């Protein structure tokens, strides 16, 4: 039996149908056999060629995947862990997302006082999937952990390990750090320049910012040249203040978390 078929056996697969064709398939994936300690599950999406889902910061337009959990008593879910996305540019608009496949990782934490040998995990998923146009989609998915075979768990382990390796890492792991930050203003538009330092600084090729509610970033203006990040932004509030901005330094297709402060001016 193929790995794909085995992986699909881990839980029921649900899909979004457009013009009688399934363009997004969604399922929950787990590899654990004991559920009295925190464990990792994956929310797995597979998209038809050309269609894509969004990162936590979608870019110029779009919406990230949202999840609402229905868990057994005493169980809680951690934050969604998004892997490093790709950047897509269409007609001057920038989007950050995932094509073909996406697995979001979540830690499920049981209450030690309420042990449930085989919990049923349920989630309502909502997403925006795009190609030439965008369509809202969603599914109510569930994972019945009772009866998962050892072979099924091994397949799920491979899926989870693969996508765990795609999560952003700390910039210190690559000996990267951000140095001097400067701002130049031209009316309502401001350009910030950030120096990238470290032995691997020359290998950094892009910067993907996280969402920010105080400034608007021109994503198409983001460049990384001569070990400097540069981009244009506008501020939503005219008050002079400083802002902390976080994002991913992109190096060899992998993301490294970083943050810096845009000084007041």
FIKOLZA-1660 file (N, C-alpha, C; in steps of 0.1 Angstrom, whole numbers, plus 5000, padded with zeros to 4 digits):
% residues 265
   i   px   py   pz ch aa at
   1 5008 4988 5000  A  X  N
   1 5000 5000 5000  A  X CA
   1 5009 5012 5000  A  X  C
   2 5006 5023 4992  A  X  N
   2 5014 5034 4991  A  X CA
   2 5014 5043 5004  A  X  C
   3 5024 5051 5005  A  X  N
   3 5025 5060 5017  A  X CA
   3 5013 5070 5017  A  X  C
   4 5009 5074 5005  A  X  N
   4 4998 5084 5004  A  X CA
   4 4985 5078 5009  A  X  C
   5 4982 5065 5005  A  X  N
   5 4970 5059 5010  A  X CA
   5 4971 5056 5024  A  X  C
   6 4982 5052 5029  A  X  N
   6 4984 5050 5044  A  X CA
   6 4981 5062 5052  A  X  C
   7 4987 5073 5047  A  X  N
   7 4986 5086 5054  A  X CA
   7 4971 5090 5055  A  X  C
   8 4964 5087 5044  A  X  N
   8 4950 5091 5044  A  X CA
   8 4942 5083 5053  A  X  C
   9 4947 5071 5057  A  X  N
   9 4939 5063 5066  A  X CA
   9 4940 5068 5081  A  X  C
  10 4949 5077 5083  A  X  N
  10 4951 5082 5097  A  X CA
  10 4938 5089 5102  A  X  C
  11 4931 5096 5093  A  X  N
  11 4919 5102 5097  A  X CA
  11 4910 5104 5084  A  X  C
  12 4898 5108 5086  A  X  N
  12 4889 5110 5075  A  X CA
  12 4893 5122 5067  A  X  C
  13 4893 5121 5054  A  X  N
  13 4898 5132 5046  A  X CA
  13 4886 5140 5041  A  X  C
  14 4886 5153 5042  A  X  N
  14 4875 5162 5038  A  X CA
  14 4880 5171 5027  A  X  C
  15 4871 5175 5018  A  X  N
  15 4876 5183 5007  A  X CA
  15 4867 5195 5004  A  X  C
  16 4872 5204 4996  A  X  N
  16 4865 5216 4990  A  X CA
  16 4863 5213 4975  A  X  C
  17 4851 5213 4971  A  X  N
  17 4848 5210 4957  A  X CA
  17 4844 5222 4949  A  X  C
  18 4850 5224 4938  A  X  N
  18 4847 5235 4929  A  X CA
  18 4846 5230 4915  A  X  C
  19 4834 5232 4908  A  X  N
  19 4832 5227 4895  A  X CA
  19 4834 5212 4894  A  X  C
  20 4829 5205 4905  A  X  N
  20 4829 5190 4906  A  X CA
  20 4843 5185 4907  A  X  C
  21 4853 5193 4911  A  X  N
  21 4866 5189 4913  A  X CA
  21 4871 5193 4927  A  X  C
  22 4877 5183 4934  A  X  N
  22 4882 5186 4948  A  X CA
  22 4895 5194 4946  A  X  C
  23 4895 5207 4951  A  X  N
  23 4907 5215 4950  A  X CA
  23 4915 5216 4963  A  X  C
  24 4909 5213 4974  A  X  N
  24 4916 5213 4987  A  X CA
  24 4911 5200 4995  A  X  C
  25 4920 5192 5000  A  X  N
  25 4917 5181 5009  A  X CA
  25 4923 5184 5022  A  X  C
  26 4916 5182 5033  A  X  N
  26 4920 5185 5046  A  X CA
  26 4918 5173 5055  A  X  C
  27 4928 5171 5065  A  X  N
  27 4927 5160 5074  A  X CA
  27 4935 5163 5087  A  X  C
  28 4933 5156 5098  A  X  N
  28 4941 5157 5109  A  X CA
  28 4950 5144 5110  A  X  C
  29 4963 5146 5114  A  X  N
  29 4973 5135 5114  A  X CA
  29 4979 5135 5127  A  X  C
  30 4980 5122 5133  A  X  N
  30 4986 5120 5146  A  X CA
  30 4995 5108 5145  A  X  C
  31 5006 5108 5153  A  X  N
  31 5015 5097 5153  A  X CA
  31 5017 5090 5167  A  X  C
  32 5010 5096 5177  A  X  N
  32 5012 5091 5190  A  X CA
  32 5002 5079 5193  A  X  C
  33 5006 5071 5203  A  X  N
  33 4997 5060 5207  A  X CA
  33 4992 5062 5222  A  X  C
  34 4999 5071 5229  A  X  N
  34 4995 5074 5243  A  X CA
  34 4992 5089 5244  A  X  C
  35 4981 5092 5251  A  X  N
  35 4976 5106 5251  A  X CA
  35 4975 5112 5264  A  X  C
  36 4984 5108 5274  A  X  N
  36 4984 5114 5287  A  X CA
  36 4994 5125 5289  A  X  C
  37 5002 5128 5278  A  X  N
  37 5012 5138 5278  A  X CA
  37 5010 5147 5265  A  X  C
  38 5015 5159 5265  A  X  N
  38 5014 5168 5253  A  X CA
  38 5019 5160 5241  A  X  C
  39 5012 5162 5230  A  X  N
  39 5016 5155 5217  A  X CA
  39 5013 5164 5206  A  X  C
  40 5019 5161 5195  A  X  N
  40 5018 5169 5183  A  X CA
  40 5009 5163 5173  A  X  C
  41 5000 5171 5167  A  X  N
  41 4992 5167 5155  A  X CA
  41 4994 5176 5144  A  X  C
  42 4991 5172 5132  A  X  N
  42 4992 5180 5120  A  X CA
  42 4979 5182 5114  A  X  C
  43 4976 5194 5109  A  X  N
  43 4965 5197 5100  A  X CA
  43 4970 5198 5086  A  X  C
  44 4966 5187 5079  A  X  N
  44 4972 5185 5065  A  X CA
  44 4963 5190 5054  A  X  C
  45 4968 5198 5045  A  X  N
  45 4961 5202 5034  A  X CA
  45 4968 5198 5021  A  X  C
  46 4961 5193 5011  A  X  N
  46 4967 5191 4998  A  X CA
  46 4958 5198 4988  A  X  C
  47 4965 5206 4979  A  X  N
  47 4958 5215 4970  A  X CA
  47 4961 5210 4956  A  X  C
  48 4951 5212 4947  A  X  N
  48 4953 5209 4933  A  X CA
  48 4964 5219 4927  A  X  C
  49 4971 5215 4917  A  X  N
  49 4981 5224 4911  A  X CA
  49 4976 5238 4908  A  X  C
  50 4984 5247 4911  A  X  N
  50 4980 5261 4909  A  X CA
  50 4973 5268 4920  A  X  C
  51 4966 5261 4929  A  X  N
  51 4959 5267 4940  A  X CA
  51 4969 5268 4952  A  X  C
  52 4967 5278 4960  A  X  N
  52 4975 5280 4972  A  X CA
  52 4967 5285 4984  A  X  C
  53 4972 5282 4996  A  X  N
  53 4967 5287 5009  A  X CA
  53 4977 5297 5014  A  X  C
  54 4973 5305 5024  A  X  N
  54 4981 5316 5029  A  X CA
  54 4988 5314 5042  A  X  C
  55 4999 5321 5043  A  X  N
  55 5007 5321 5056  A  X CA
  55 5000 5330 5066  A  X  C
  56 5005 5331 5078  A  X  N
  56 4999 5339 5089  A  X CA
  56 4999 5354 5085  A  X  C
  57 5009 5358 5077  A  X  N
  57 5008 5371 5070  A  X CA
  57 5006 5369 5055  A  X  C
  58 4993 5371 5050  A  X  N
  58 4990 5367 5037  A  X CA
  58 4997 5376 5026  A  X  C
  59 5001 5388 5030  A  X  N
  59 5007 5398 5021  A  X CA
  59 4997 5409 5017  A  X  C
  60 4997 5412 5005  A  X  N
  60 4988 5423 5000  A  X CA
  60 4973 5420 5001  A  X  C
  61 4970 5407 5001  A  X  N
  61 4956 5403 5002  A  X CA
  61 4955 5389 5007  A  X  C
  62 4944 5384 5011  A  X  N
  62 4942 5370 5015  A  X CA
  62 4940 5369 5030  A  X  C
  63 4938 5356 5034  A  X  N
  63 4935 5353 5048  A  X CA
  63 4942 5340 5052  A  X  C
  64 4948 5340 5064  A  X  N
  64 4954 5327 5068  A  X CA
  64 4944 5317 5072  A  X  C
  65 4948 5304 5073  A  X  N
  65 4939 5294 5078  A  X CA
  65 4935 5297 5092  A  X  C
  66 4923 5294 5096  A  X  N
  66 4918 5296 5109  A  X CA
  66 4913 5283 5114  A  X  C
  67 4915 5280 5127  A  X  N
  67 4911 5267 5133  A  X CA
  67 4903 5270 5146  A  X  C
  68 4891 5263 5148  A  X  N
  68 4884 5263 5160  A  X CA
  68 4883 5249 5165  A  X  C
  69 4888 5246 5177  A  X  N
  69 4889 5233 5182  A  X CA
  69 4876 5229 5190  A  X  C
  70 4873 5216 5189  A  X  N
  70 4864 5209 5199  A  X CA
  70 4871 5198 5204  A  X  C
  71 4876 5199 5217  A  X  N
  71 4884 5189 5223  A  X CA
  71 4878 5183 5235  A  X  C
  72 4882 5171 5239  A  X  N
  72 4877 5165 5251  A  X CA
  72 4879 5173 5263  A  X  C
  73 4872 5171 5274  A  X  N
  73 4874 5179 5286  A  X CA
  73 4888 5178 5291  A  X  C
  74 4894 5190 5294  A  X  N
  74 4907 5190 5300  A  X CA
  74 4918 5192 5289  A  X  C
  75 4915 5190 5276  A  X  N
  75 4924 5191 5265  A  X CA
  75 4925 5206 5260  A  X  C
  76 4936 5211 5257  A  X  N
  76 4938 5224 5251  A  X CA
  76 4947 5223 5239  A  X  C
  77 4946 5233 5230  A  X  N
  77 4955 5233 5218  A  X CA
  77 4964 5245 5219  A  X  C
  78 4976 5243 5215  A  X  N
  78 4986 5254 5214  A  X CA
  78 4983 5262 5201  A  X  C
  79 4992 5272 5199  A  X  N
  79 4991 5280 5187  A  X CA
  79 4995 5273 5175  A  X  C
  80 4989 5277 5163  A  X  N
  80 4993 5271 5151  A  X CA
  80 5007 5274 5147  A  X  C
  81 5014 5264 5143  A  X  N
  81 5028 5266 5139  A  X CA
  81 5029 5265 5124  A  X  C
  82 5032 5277 5118  A  X  N
  82 5032 5278 5103  A  X CA
  82 5046 5275 5098  A  X  C
  83 5048 5266 5088  A  X  N
  83 5061 5265 5082  A  X CA
  83 5065 5277 5074  A  X  C
  84 5078 5278 5070  A  X  N
  84 5082 5289 5062  A  X CA
  84 5075 5289 5048  A  X  C
  85 5069 5300 5044  A  X  N
  85 5061 5300 5032  A  X CA
  85 5069 5303 5020  A  X  C
  86 5063 5303 5008  A  X  N
  86 5068 5308 4996  A  X CA
  86 5063 5322 4994  A  X  C
  87 5070 5329 4985  A  X  N
  87 5065 5342 4981  A  X CA
  87 5060 5342 4966  A  X  C
  88 5048 5346 4964  A  X  N
  88 5042 5347 4951  A  X CA
  88 5040 5361 4947  A  X  C
  89 5043 5365 4934  A  X  N
  89 5041 5379 4930  A  X CA
  89 5033 5378 4917  A  X  C
  90 5021 5384 4917  A  X  N
  90 5012 5385 4906  A  X CA
  90 5007 5399 4904  A  X  C
  91 5010 5404 4892  A  X  N
  91 5007 5418 4888  A  X CA
  91 5011 5428 4898  A  X  C
  92 5023 5426 4904  A  X  N
  92 5028 5436 4914  A  X CA
  92 5023 5434 4928  A  X  C
  93 5014 5424 4930  A  X  N
  93 5009 5421 4943  A  X CA
  93 5017 5409 4949  A  X  C
  94 5020 5410 4962  A  X  N
  94 5028 5400 4968  A  X CA
  94 5019 5392 4978  A  X  C
  95 5021 5378 4977  A  X  N
  95 5014 5369 4986  A  X CA
  95 5024 5360 4992  A  X  C
  96 5021 5356 5004  A  X  N
  96 5030 5346 5011  A  X CA
  96 5021 5334 5014  A  X  C
  97 5025 5322 5009  A  X  N
  97 5016 5310 5011  A  X CA
  97 5023 5297 5007  A  X  C
  98 5014 5288 5004  A  X  N
  98 5019 5274 5002  A  X CA
  98 5011 5268 4990  A  X  C
  99 5018 5261 4981  A  X  N
  99 5012 5254 4970  A  X CA
  99 5013 5239 4972  A  X  C
 100 5004 5231 4967  A  X  N
 100 5005 5217 4966  A  X CA
 100 5002 5210 4980  A  X  C
 101 5009 5214 4990  A  X  N
 101 5007 5207 5003  A  X CA
 101 5011 5217 5015  A  X  C
 102 5004 5216 5026  A  X  N
 102 5007 5224 5038  A  X CA
 102 5003 5215 5050  A  X  C
 103 5012 5215 5060  A  X  N
 103 5009 5209 5072  A  X CA
 103 5011 5219 5083  A  X  C
 104 5001 5223 5090  A  X  N
 104 5002 5231 5102  A  X CA
 104 5004 5222 5114  A  X  C
 105 5013 5225 5123  A  X  N
 105 5015 5217 5135  A  X CA
 105 5009 5224 5147  A  X  C
 106 5004 5216 5156  A  X  N
 106 4997 5221 5168  A  X CA
 106 5000 5211 5179  A  X  C
 107 5004 5216 5191  A  X  N
 107 5006 5208 5203  A  X CA
 107 4993 5207 5210  A  X  C
 108 4988 5195 5213  A  X  N
 108 4976 5192 5221  A  X CA
 108 4981 5189 5235  A  X  C
 109 4975 5195 5245  A  X  N
 109 4979 5193 5259  A  X CA
 109 4968 5188 5267  A  X  C
 110 4969 5175 5272  A  X  N
 110 4959 5169 5280  A  X CA
 110 4960 5173 5295  A  X  C
 111 4949 5173 5302  A  X  N
 111 4950 5175 5316  A  X CA
 111 4953 5162 5323  A  X  C
 112 4964 5161 5330  A  X  N
 112 4968 5149 5336  A  X CA
 112 4957 5143 5345  A  X  C
 113 4948 5151 5350  A  X  N
 113 4937 5146 5359  A  X CA
 113 4926 5139 5352  A  X  C
 114 4925 5142 5339  A  X  N
 114 4914 5136 5331  A  X CA
 114 4920 5129 5319  A  X  C
 115 4925 5117 5322  A  X  N
 115 4931 5109 5311  A  X CA
 115 4921 5102 5303  A  X  C
 116 4921 5105 5290  A  X  N
 116 4913 5098 5280  A  X CA
 116 4921 5089 5271  A  X  C
 117 4920 5076 5272  A  X  N
 117 4929 5068 5264  A  X CA
 117 4930 5071 5249  A  X  C
 118 4918 5073 5243  A  X  N
 118 4917 5075 5229  A  X CA
 118 4908 5087 5226  A  X  C
 119 4913 5099 5227  A  X  N
 119 4905 5111 5225  A  X CA
 119 4901 5113 5211  A  X  C
 120 4889 5118 5208  A  X  N
 120 4884 5122 5195  A  X CA
 120 4887 5137 5194  A  X  C
 121 4895 5141 5184  A  X  N
 121 4898 5155 5182  A  X CA
 121 4891 5161 5170  A  X  C
 122 4884 5172 5172  A  X  N
 122 4876 5178 5162  A  X CA
 122 4880 5193 5160  A  X  C
 123 4879 5197 5147  A  X  N
 123 4883 5211 5144  A  X CA
 123 4875 5216 5133  A  X  C
 124 4871 5229 5134  A  X  N
 124 4865 5235 5122  A  X CA
 124 4876 5244 5115  A  X  C
 125 4878 5240 5103  A  X  N
 125 4889 5247 5095  A  X CA
 125 4882 5257 5085  A  X  C
 126 4888 5269 5084  A  X  N
 126 4883 5279 5075  A  X CA
 126 4895 5284 5067  A  X  C
 127 4894 5286 5054  A  X  N
 127 4906 5290 5046  A  X CA
 127 4901 5298 5034  A  X  C
 128 4911 5305 5028  A  X  N
 128 4909 5312 5015  A  X CA
 128 4919 5306 5006  A  X  C
 129 4914 5299 4995  A  X  N
 129 4923 5293 4985  A  X CA
 129 4922 5301 4972  A  X  C
 130 4934 5303 4966  A  X  N
 130 4934 5312 4955  A  X CA
 130 4942 5306 4943  A  X  C
 131 4938 5310 4931  A  X  N
 131 4945 5307 4919  A  X CA
 131 4944 5320 4910  A  X  C
 132 4936 5320 4899  A  X  N
 132 4933 5332 4893  A  X CA
 132 4924 5341 4901  A  X  C
 133 4915 5335 4909  A  X  N
 133 4906 5341 4918  A  X CA
 133 4907 5334 4931  A  X  C
 134 4900 5339 4941  A  X  N
 134 4900 5333 4955  A  X CA
 134 4886 5328 4959  A  X  C
 135 4886 5317 4966  A  X  N
 135 4874 5311 4971  A  X CA
 135 4875 5308 4985  A  X  C
 136 4865 5311 4993  A  X  N
 136 4864 5307 5007  A  X CA
 136 4861 5292 5008  A  X  C
 137 4868 5286 5017  A  X  N
 137 4865 5271 5019  A  X CA
 137 4866 5268 5034  A  X  C
 138 4861 5256 5037  A  X  N
 138 4862 5252 5051  A  X CA
 138 4857 5237 5052  A  X  C
 139 4860 5231 5064  A  X  N
 139 4857 5218 5066  A  X CA
 139 4857 5215 5081  A  X  C
 140 4847 5207 5086  A  X  N
 140 4848 5202 5100  A  X CA
 140 4855 5188 5099  A  X  C
 141 4867 5187 5105  A  X  N
 141 4875 5175 5104  A  X CA
 141 4876 5169 5118  A  X  C
 142 4878 5156 5119  A  X  N
 142 4880 5150 5132  A  X CA
 142 4890 5138 5130  A  X  C
 143 4896 5135 5141  A  X  N
 143 4906 5124 5142  A  X CA
 143 4902 5115 5153  A  X  C
 144 4898 5102 5150  A  X  N
 144 4895 5092 5160  A  X CA
 144 4908 5084 5163  A  X  C
 145 4914 5087 5174  A  X  N
 145 4927 5081 5177  A  X CA
 145 4926 5066 5180  A  X  C
 146 4915 5061 5184  A  X  N
 146 4914 5047 5187  A  X CA
 146 4916 5038 5175  A  X  C
 147 4924 5028 5176  A  X  N
 147 4925 5019 5165  A  X CA
 147 4936 5022 5155  A  X  C
 148 4943 5033 5157  A  X  N
 148 4954 5036 5148  A  X CA
 148 4965 5026 5148  A  X  C
 149 4968 5020 5137  A  X  N
 149 4978 5009 5137  A  X CA
 149 4992 5015 5139  A  X  C
 150 5002 5007 5142  A  X  N
 150 5016 5011 5143  A  X CA
 150 5021 5016 5129  A  X  C
 151 5017 5009 5119  A  X  N
 151 5021 5014 5105  A  X CA
 151 5015 5027 5102  A  X  C
 152 5003 5030 5106  A  X  N
 152 4997 5043 5103  A  X CA
 152 5004 5054 5111  A  X  C
 153 5008 5051 5124  A  X  N
 153 5015 5061 5132  A  X CA
 153 5029 5063 5126  A  X  C
 154 5035 5053 5120  A  X  N
 154 5049 5055 5114  A  X CA
 154 5048 5064 5102  A  X  C
 155 5038 5063 5094  A  X  N
 155 5036 5071 5083  A  X CA
 155 5033 5086 5087  A  X  C
 156 5024 5087 5097  A  X  N
 156 5022 5100 5103  A  X CA
 156 5034 5107 5108  A  X  C
 157 5043 5099 5115  A  X  N
 157 5055 5104 5120  A  X CA
 157 5064 5110 5109  A  X  C
 158 5064 5103 5098  A  X  N
 158 5072 5109 5087  A  X CA
 158 5067 5122 5082  A  X  C
 159 5053 5123 5081  A  X  N
 159 5047 5135 5077  A  X CA
 159 5050 5147 5087  A  X  C
 160 5048 5144 5099  A  X  N
 160 5051 5154 5110  A  X CA
 160 5065 5158 5110  A  X  C
 161 5074 5149 5109  A  X  N
 161 5089 5152 5110  A  X CA
 161 5093 5160 5098  A  X  C
 162 5087 5157 5086  A  X  N
 162 5091 5165 5074  A  X CA
 162 5087 5179 5076  A  X  C
 163 5074 5182 5081  A  X  N
 163 5070 5195 5083  A  X CA
 163 5075 5202 5095  A  X  C
 164 5079 5195 5105  A  X  N
 164 5086 5201 5116  A  X CA
 164 5099 5207 5111  A  X  C
 165 5106 5200 5102  A  X  N
 165 5119 5205 5097  A  X CA
 165 5117 5218 5089  A  X  C
 166 5105 5221 5084  A  X  N
 166 5102 5233 5076  A  X CA
 166 5098 5245 5085  A  X  C
 167 5096 5243 5098  A  X  N
 167 5093 5255 5107  A  X CA
 167 5105 5264 5107  A  X  C
 168 5102 5277 5109  A  X  N
 168 5112 5287 5111  A  X CA
 168 5121 5284 5123  A  X  C
 169 5134 5288 5121  A  X  N
 169 5143 5286 5132  A  X CA
 169 5147 5299 5138  A  X  C
 170 5154 5299 5149  A  X  N
 170 5160 5311 5155  A  X CA
 170 5172 5316 5147  A  X  C
 171 5173 5329 5145  A  X  N
 171 5183 5334 5137  A  X CA
 171 5197 5331 5143  A  X  C
 172 5198 5329 5156  A  X  N
 172 5210 5326 5163  A  X CA
 172 5216 5312 5158  A  X  C
 173 5207 5303 5153  A  X  N
 173 5211 5290 5149  A  X CA
 173 5220 5291 5136  A  X  C
 174 5218 5302 5129  A  X  N
 174 5226 5305 5116  A  X CA
 174 5236 5316 5118  A  X  C
 175 5238 5319 5131  A  X  N
 175 5248 5330 5134  A  X CA
 175 5244 5343 5127  A  X  C
 176 5230 5346 5126  A  X  N
 176 5226 5358 5120  A  X CA
 176 5220 5368 5131  A  X  C
 177 5222 5380 5129  A  X  N
 177 5216 5391 5138  A  X CA
 177 5215 5403 5130  A  X  C
 178 5206 5412 5135  A  X  N
 178 5203 5425 5128  A  X CA
 178 5210 5436 5135  A  X  C
 179 5216 5445 5127  A  X  N
 179 5224 5456 5133  A  X CA
 179 5217 5469 5132  A  X  C
 180 5224 5479 5127  A  X  N
 180 5219 5493 5126  A  X CA
 180 5206 5494 5118  A  X  C
 181 5197 5502 5123  A  X  N
 181 5184 5505 5116  A  X CA
 181 5183 5520 5114  A  X  C
 182 5180 5523 5101  A  X  N
 182 5179 5537 5098  A  X CA
 182 5166 5540 5090  A  X  C
 183 5161 5552 5090  A  X  N
 183 5148 5555 5083  A  X CA
 183 5150 5568 5075  A  X  C
 184 5146 5568 5063  A  X  N
 184 5145 5580 5054  A  X CA
 184 5131 5583 5051  A  X  C
 185 5127 5595 5051  A  X  N
 185 5113 5598 5049  A  X CA
 185 5111 5607 5036  A  X  C
 186 5100 5604 5029  A  X  N
 186 5096 5612 5018  A  X CA
 186 5081 5614 5018  A  X  C
 187 5077 5625 5025  A  X  N
 187 5063 5627 5027  A  X CA
 187 5057 5617 5037  A  X  C
 188 5047 5610 5032  A  X  N
 188 5040 5600 5040  A  X CA
 188 5046 5586 5039  A  X  C
 189 5056 5585 5030  A  X  N
 189 5063 5572 5028  A  X CA
 189 5076 5572 5035  A  X  C
 190 5080 5561 5041  A  X  N
 190 5093 5560 5048  A  X CA
 190 5100 5547 5044  A  X  C
 191 5113 5549 5042  A  X  N
 191 5121 5537 5039  A  X CA
 191 5130 5533 5050  A  X  C
 192 5129 5521 5055  A  X  N
 192 5137 5516 5065  A  X CA
 192 5148 5507 5060  A  X  C
 193 5160 5508 5065  A  X  N
 193 5171 5500 5061  A  X CA
 193 5177 5493 5073  A  X  C
 194 5179 5480 5073  A  X  N
 194 5184 5472 5084  A  X CA
 194 5196 5464 5080  A  X  C
 195 5207 5465 5087  A  X  N
 195 5219 5458 5084  A  X CA
 195 5218 5444 5089  A  X  C
 196 5221 5434 5081  A  X  N
 196 5222 5420 5085  A  X CA
 196 5236 5416 5088  A  X  C
 197 5239 5411 5100  A  X  N
 197 5252 5408 5104  A  X CA
 197 5254 5393 5106  A  X  C
 198 5266 5388 5106  A  X  N
 198 5269 5374 5109  A  X CA
 198 5276 5367 5098  A  X  C
 199 5282 5356 5100  A  X  N
 199 5290 5349 5091  A  X CA
 199 5282 5344 5078  A  X  C
 200 5269 5342 5080  A  X  N
 200 5260 5338 5069  A  X CA
 200 5252 5349 5063  A  X  C
 201 5255 5362 5067  A  X  N
 201 5246 5373 5063  A  X CA
 201 5245 5374 5048  A  X  C
 202 5256 5372 5041  A  X  N
 202 5256 5373 5026  A  X CA
 202 5247 5363 5019  A  X  C
 203 5243 5353 5026  A  X  N
 203 5234 5342 5020  A  X CA
 203 5219 5346 5022  A  X  C
 204 5216 5356 5030  A  X  N
 204 5202 5360 5031  A  X CA
 204 5197 5366 5019  A  X  C
 205 5185 5361 5014  A  X  N
 205 5180 5366 5001  A  X CA
 205 5167 5374 5002  A  X  C
 206 5160 5373 5013  A  X  N
 206 5147 5379 5014  A  X CA
 206 5143 5381 5028  A  X  C
 207 5133 5389 5030  A  X  N
 207 5127 5391 5044  A  X CA
 207 5112 5391 5043  A  X  C
 208 5105 5382 5051  A  X  N
 208 5091 5381 5051  A  X CA
 208 5086 5386 5064  A  X  C
 209 5080 5398 5065  A  X  N
 209 5075 5403 5077  A  X CA
 209 5063 5397 5083  A  X  C
 210 5062 5396 5096  A  X  N
 210 5049 5392 5102  A  X CA
 210 5039 5404 5101  A  X  C
 211 5027 5401 5103  A  X  N
 211 5017 5412 5103  A  X CA
 211 5019 5423 5114  A  X  C
 212 5016 5435 5111  A  X  N
 212 5018 5446 5120  A  X CA
 212 5006 5455 5119  A  X  C
 213 5000 5459 5131  A  X  N
 213 4988 5467 5131  A  X CA
 213 4990 5482 5132  A  X  C
 214 5003 5486 5132  A  X  N
 214 5006 5500 5134  A  X CA
 214 5012 5506 5121  A  X  C
 215 5018 5498 5112  A  X  N
 215 5023 5503 5100  A  X CA
 215 5019 5495 5088  A  X  C
 216 5019 5501 5076  A  X  N
 216 5015 5493 5064  A  X CA
 216 5028 5492 5056  A  X  C
 217 5032 5479 5053  A  X  N
 217 5044 5477 5045  A  X CA
 217 5041 5475 5031  A  X  C
 218 5049 5481 5022  A  X  N
 218 5048 5479 5008  A  X CA
 218 5056 5466 5005  A  X  C
 219 5049 5455 5004  A  X  N
 219 5057 5442 5003  A  X CA
 219 5065 5441 4990  A  X  C
 220 5060 5448 4980  A  X  N
 220 5068 5447 4967  A  X CA
 220 5081 5455 4968  A  X  C
 221 5082 5463 4978  A  X  N
 221 5095 5471 4979  A  X CA
 221 5106 5465 4987  A  X  C
 222 5102 5453 4993  A  X  N
 222 5112 5446 5001  A  X CA
 222 5124 5441 4993  A  X  C
 223 5136 5445 4996  A  X  N
 223 5148 5440 4990  A  X CA
 223 5158 5436 5000  A  X  C
 224 5167 5427 4997  A  X  N
 224 5179 5424 5005  A  X CA
 224 5191 5424 4995  A  X  C
 225 5199 5434 4997  A  X  N
 225 5211 5436 4989  A  X CA
 225 5222 5441 4998  A  X  C
 226 5234 5436 4995  A  X  N
 226 5246 5440 5002  A  X CA
 226 5244 5439 5017  A  X  C
 227 5238 5428 5021  A  X  N
 227 5235 5425 5035  A  X CA
 227 5227 5436 5042  A  X  C
 228 5217 5441 5035  A  X  N
 228 5208 5451 5040  A  X CA
 228 5194 5448 5036  A  X  C
 229 5185 5448 5046  A  X  N
 229 5171 5447 5043  A  X CA
 229 5165 5461 5041  A  X  C
 230 5157 5463 5031  A  X  N
 230 5152 5477 5028  A  X CA
 230 5137 5475 5024  A  X  C
 231 5128 5484 5029  A  X  N
 231 5115 5484 5024  A  X CA
 231 5108 5497 5028  A  X  C
 232 5097 5500 5021  A  X  N
 232 5089 5512 5023  A  X CA
 232 5077 5509 5031  A  X  C
 233 5074 5518 5040  A  X  N
 233 5062 5516 5048  A  X CA
 233 5055 5530 5051  A  X  C
 234 5042 5529 5055  A  X  N
 234 5035 5541 5059  A  X CA
 234 5030 5538 5073  A  X  C
 235 5028 5548 5081  A  X  N
 235 5023 5546 5095  A  X CA
 235 5008 5550 5095  A  X  C
 236 5001 5542 5103  A  X  N
 236 4986 5544 5104  A  X CA
 236 4983 5556 5114  A  X  C
 237 4993 5558 5123  A  X  N
 237 4991 5569 5133  A  X CA
 237 5002 5579 5131  A  X  C
 238 4999 5592 5129  A  X  N
 238 5010 5602 5126  A  X CA
 238 5019 5604 5139  A  X  C
 239 5015 5600 5150  A  X  N
 239 5023 5602 5162  A  X CA
 239 5037 5596 5161  A  X  C
 240 5047 5604 5165  A  X  N
 240 5061 5599 5165  A  X CA
 240 5063 5588 5175  A  X  C
 241 5066 5576 5171  A  X  N
 241 5069 5565 5180  A  X CA
 241 5078 5555 5174  A  X  C
 242 5082 5545 5181  A  X  N
 242 5090 5535 5175  A  X CA
 242 5081 5522 5174  A  X  C
 243 5085 5513 5166  A  X  N
 243 5078 5501 5164  A  X CA
 243 5087 5489 5164  A  X  C
 244 5083 5478 5170  A  X  N
 244 5090 5466 5169  A  X CA
 244 5084 5457 5158  A  X  C
 245 5093 5452 5149  A  X  N
 245 5088 5444 5138  A  X CA
 245 5095 5431 5138  A  X  C
 246 5088 5420 5136  A  X  N
 246 5094 5407 5135  A  X CA
 246 5091 5401 5121  A  X  C
 247 5099 5391 5118  A  X  N
 247 5097 5385 5105  A  X CA
 247 5107 5373 5103  A  X  C
 248 5108 5369 5091  A  X  N
 248 5117 5358 5088  A  X CA
 248 5128 5363 5078  A  X  C
 249 5140 5360 5081  A  X  N
 249 5151 5361 5072  A  X CA
 249 5151 5348 5064  A  X  C
 250 5152 5350 5051  A  X  N
 250 5151 5338 5042  A  X CA
 250 5165 5335 5037  A  X  C
 251 5170 5323 5039  A  X  N
 251 5183 5319 5035  A  X CA
 251 5182 5304 5031  A  X  C
 252 5186 5302 5018  A  X  N
 252 5185 5288 5012  A  X CA
 252 5172 5282 5014  A  X  C
 253 5161 5289 5012  A  X  N
 253 5147 5284 5013  A  X CA
 253 5142 5282 5027  A  X  C
 254 5150 5285 5037  A  X  N
 254 5146 5283 5051  A  X CA
 254 5144 5297 5058  A  X  C
 255 5135 5297 5067  A  X  N
 255 5132 5310 5074  A  X CA
 255 5138 5310 5088  A  X  C
 256 5144 5322 5092  A  X  N
 256 5150 5324 5105  A  X CA
 256 5143 5336 5112  A  X  C
 257 5137 5334 5123  A  X  N
 257 5130 5344 5130  A  X CA
 257 5139 5355 5135  A  X  C
 258 5135 5367 5133  A  X  N
 258 5143 5379 5137  A  X CA
 258 5133 5390 5141  A  X  C
 259 5138 5400 5148  A  X  N
 259 5130 5412 5151  A  X CA
 259 5140 5424 5153  A  X  C
 260 5134 5436 5150  A  X  N
 260 5142 5448 5152  A  X CA
 260 5132 5459 5155  A  X  C
 261 5138 5470 5159  A  X  N
 261 5130 5482 5163  A  X CA
 261 5132 5493 5152  A  X  C
 262 5121 5498 5146  A  X  N
 262 5121 5510 5138  A  X CA
 262 5121 5522 5147  A  X  C
 263 5131 5530 5147  A  X  N
 263 5132 5541 5156  A  X CA
 263 5121 5552 5153  A  X  C
 264 5118 5560 5163  A  X  N
 264 5108 5571 5161  A  X CA
 264 5115 5582 5153  A  X  C
 265 5107 5589 5146  A  X  N
 265 5113 5600 5137  A  X CA
 265 5102 5611 5135  A  X  C
% end
